[in-house]
C-alpha cells in the first residue's frame, strides 16, 4: 500500500509533537505551528530543488528539518541526516521506521568528524551563522554540488560576512513562510 506524501507529513508532524517535550526538537513556542511554520518552510526546499539529483545531505538535522521533509517530498533522492545528538538521532531513526522511508539514513557524528561526503546537495536550517556554515558545506559538497541554506532575517549581513573568506555563486529565494528570510542556493564554493 502506498501512503501519500500528505499522510506521511501529517504522521511526521505527530511524531515531532509526541517527542518534542522529551527531546526539544523544535522551540516549544512553535509546537502549535508545526505544519505552517516548520513543515511548510522545509517543503519550499523540496520544491526549489525539484530536478536536483544525487546524494542529499542535511547537516545538523535536529528534528529532521528540512532533511526529513525533503526525503518525504522527494523519495527519488537518497537523503542522509547528520545529527550528533544521540537522542535526536534516535528520533530520526524512529521516524524512518514509522514512516517507511527506505531512502533515508542517519549519520550520528559531529560534522567536523565526518569523512568528506561529496554530496550533490547539502541543506541546513538554523545550524550556524553563514561564515561558519560555509566551512561545513565546502568540506562536504561535491565540486558541482549545490548548497540549500535556509537563513533568517539577517541573511544579507551573513552573506557579506561569509564573502570575506569565501567565494561562491549565490541565488536567493525569498521565504514564503517567514518575512525577510531567504533560502540561499549556493554553488561554486571556494576559499577567497
Secondary structure, DSSP 8 states (H G I E B T S, - for coil): ----HHHHHHHHHHHHHHHHHHH--S-GGGGGGIIIIIIHHHHHHHHHTTT--S-EEEET-TTTTTHHHHHHH-TTS-EEEE---HHHHHHHHHHHHHTT-TTEEEE-S-GGGS----EEEEEEESSS-HHHHHHHHHHHEEEEEEEEEEE-TTHHHHHHHHTTTEEEEEEEEE-SSSTT-EEEEEEEEEE-
